[in-house]
Amino acid sequence: MSTRSTPELEEAVSTSPSPSTEDCSRRADLDGCQAALGYSFNDLDLLEAALTHASGVVHRLSSNERMEFLGDAILGAVVCERLFHLYPEYSEGELTKVKSVVVSRETCALLSEEMGLDQFLILGKGMASDPQIPKSVLAAVLESLIAAIYLDGGGEPAKDFILRCVDDKIEATVNSEFGGNFKSLLQQHAQREHGVTPVYELLDEKGPDHAKCFQIAAHVSKQQYVPAWGKSKKEAEQRAAQNAICDLRGEEVPHTSEASLD
């Protein structure tokens, strides 16, 4: 069925305001930001508020500072929960050490840079003309966006976004701070990929009571990795975990079942 315009409709169409170039550009920026975040907002005002630095508004309460406050708390809670479950063998001090790196201003700023969030910021003219955006601003916008996602979609989308951002940083930090703790690395892999905890099976032991050695294999889900010998069960478990990590990376395993204990 065809339609036709009445004179009144034609007049309404001709006199209705068309979106300005600035409006279209801003919407394109918001769409680009959502693509970078991997999250689509129901309320774009929340996204725009999260991107608005204090230099770009008349009153600080119109900036993203309050959202930064909320996002910082959510980020900390999600990272703490992640570390608590991934590393049951870590002490409070060790967990705190990893957490402090993962939620630091440097890490948050780096994550912002990796996602290209700097191009979507709403800044005052003075700051916008500076070729180098301060790390504090880049870190703050990430925390503000976490709050915006939380307010828009709830806890689960915010948690999913945070974990997508920080899981690799957690692994890198643990590897850097506790590089020899292969059990921790395998624990993280098993939790992230399979939702299980690695199991260490004692396969054999040799030697007198005062000088025993132990052969242990690591299992993740239904997969058993190349076993390893150690002069203690703890050492054998670390070596078995290292074998598993190397196997997962496609590298040659360093401890064969017949490897020397020297």
N, C-alpha and C positions, 0 to 999 in steps of 0.2 A: 504494500500500500504506500503510495507516494504522499509526501507532505509538502506544504507550501508555507511560506512566511507571510504573516499578516503585516500590514503597515506598522502596527504597534510593536510586533516582535522585531521587525527589522530596525525600528528606531531604538528599541532596547539593546539590541545587539550592537548597533553602531555607537551608542553612547556609553556602554559599559566599559569600565576601565580595564585595560589589558595589563598583564603582569609586567612590571618594569624589568629592565635588563639586570638591575641589581638583585631583584627578587629571584629571578631565574637563576642567576649565578649562585645566590646563597642556597637555593634548593639543591642545585647541583653539588655544592660543597657538602651539604648534609647527606645527600645520597652517597657521595664518595666516602664520607666518614663512616656511614653505616656499613658500607662494603668492607672498609678496612677493619672494622670491629667484628664483622661477622654477626651482627645483630641488627634487626629492624625494629625501630621504635614505633610504638602506638601513639606516643605523644612527642612530636618533634620539638615542642617547646622545651622539654627536659634535655634533649640533646643539645639544643642551642644554648641553654643556660650552662650546661657543663663545659661548653667550649669558650665561654665568655670570661676573659680575664678582667681583673679589677681595673686595669688601665683602659678598658674599652667601655666603661660605664660611668655614669655620674656618681652613683651611690654604690658603695662596696657590697651592700646587701643584694644588689642586682647581679653580682659577679658569681663565679663558681666556688667561692671560698667556703661557703657552708656545705656545699656538696663534697668538696675536698675533705672536709672534716668527717663526714659520714663514710665516704669511700675509703679513707685511710683505715677506719675501724673494721670495715667489712673485709678489706684486703688482709689485714692482720689476722682476723679470725679464721678466714679460709685457709691461709698459709699454715697457721698453727695446727688446724685440724688435719691438714694434709701431712704435715711432718709427723704429727702424733701417730698416725696410722701407718705411715711408710717406714718409720724407723723406731720400732718398739724397743730396740736395744740401746737407743741414745738416751743420755742423761738430760736433765733440764738444761744444763749449761750448754751442751752440744746442740740441742734443738734451738736454743736461743741464739747461738752463734750463726746457725744456718738462716734462721728467720730474719735476723738483723740485716743480713746481706740481701736476701730476696726481696724484702720490702723497703730497702734503702732508697734514698732519692736518686742515687746513681743508677740502680737497676730500673726503677720506674721511668726515669728519663730515657734510658736505653730502649725500653719497651716502646715508649712513645715514638722514638725516632724510627725504630724498626717498622712500626705500623704507619709511619708518615703522618702522624697526628698534627705535627707542626703546621702543615699547610691548611688545616681547618680551623685553627685558633682565631678567635675574635679578639683583637688587640687594639690598644690605643695607637694613635698615629706615631708617637715617639717610639714605642716598643716595636711596632710593625716595621719601622724603617731600619731597625737594627738587624744586620744579617745573622747574628748569632743569638738565638733565643736562649735565655738562661735555663739551666738544668732544673731549677726549682719550678719554673713555669711548666716545663714538659712533664715533670713528675706530678705536679698538681693536677694537670688535665687528665692524666690517666686515672687518678683517684676519683676525680669528679665524674668521669665517665662510668666508673664502677658504680658509683652512687646513682647515677642516672638510670643505668640498666636495672639496678635493684628497685628503684622507685617505679620504673615503667613496667617491669615484668616479674619482679619478685626475686626471692633468694636463689632459686635454681639457675636462672639465666645468668645472674651475676656470678655465681660460683663457677659455672661452666666457662664463662669468659675469663675469669681469673686463672683457672687451672690451665686453660689453653695458653695463657700468657706465661705462666711461671713454672710449669712442670719442667721444661728444659733448663730453666735457671736454677731450679732446685737441684737437679741432677748435676749440673755443672758446678754448683757451689759445694755440694757434698764431695764431688770428685776432687775439687781443688783443696778443700779444707781437710778432708779425710780420705785422701787418694787411695790408701791401701785397704779401705773398708769395702771389699767387693761384696760382702753379704748385704750391705746397705744398698748398693747399686742394684743387686739382683732383687732385693725386696721391693724396691721402687718399680722395677720393670714388671715384676709379677703382679703387683697391685694395680698398676696402670693398665696393663694389657690383658690380664686374666681375672683380676679381682680376687686373687688368692695369695697365700703366703708360701714362700719356698719351704720345702721339706728336705731335711738333711738325713740321709740314711747311712748308718754304720754298716759297711759291707764286710770288713775284715779288721783284725788287729793282730799284731805280731810282737814278739820280744818279751823279755822278762818284765815283771811288774814295775821295776824301777826305771825301765827304758822302753816302754811300749811305744809303738807307732800304730796309727789308725788310718784306715781307708774309708773315705766317705764320699758319697755321691749326692749332688744337688738335684732335686726334682721341682719342676714348675708345672703345675697342672699334671698332665700325663707324660710329660717329657722328662727323661732322665739324661743328665749330662755326664761327660767323662769324669769318672771319680778321681780323687787325688789322695795321696798319703800325707800325713803330718805327724809331728812328734807329740802333738796333743790333739784332742778332738777340735778345739777351737782353731788351731792352725789348719787342720785338715778341712774344716768347713770353709775357712777363708779361701783355701786353694781350690776347693770344689766350686765355690761361687765364682772365683776368677775364671775357671774353666768354662763355666756357663756363660759368663759375660763375654768372653772371647769368642765362644761359639756363636752367640747371638749377633756379634759384630762381624762375623765371617772371618775371624782371625784364627791363627793356629793356637790350639790350647797349650798353655805353658807347662801343665803338670799332667803327664800321662800316668796311667795306672801302675806303671813300673818305674816311675821317676825316682831318682835318688833323693833321699831326705837331707842330704848335705847342703 
